Amino acid sequence: MNVEWPNSLPLPLVEGYGLTPQEAVLRTDMESGPARQRRRFRQTPTRITVRWLFSEFEFALFEAWYKYHADEGAQWFQITLLGGLGLLPHQARFTSQFEAGLMPGQLWDVKGVLEV
């Protein structure tokens, strides 16, 4: 089953957006002399810090999608994300539970970390 980000929900905001590639190199410090390094993996996941501002309706839709379609964030899903080549579709999943806080004007500030 292909899970997709709902078209009626906005993409993540640029504010607070960040990429963190995971380590592919193993480094061993030596007692004397230079440290040794070797590549352990050819591909590593990248973690992306994301943030959304949702209306009450959008937040309700997001919660239902997260619970029933993304299986509480465990399922991979397709979402358009910003990277070095611009906005492109990515396969992503949540690395942990999202955080949500109510802001003035009945907007929900939702933060999470995705793995792509």
Protein Blocks (a to p, Z undefined) as FASTA:
>chain_A
ZZdddfkbccddfehpacddddfbdcdddfbdcdddddfbfbdcddddddddddfklmmm
mmmmmmmmnonolaccddddddfkopaddddddfbdcdddddehiiacddddddZZ
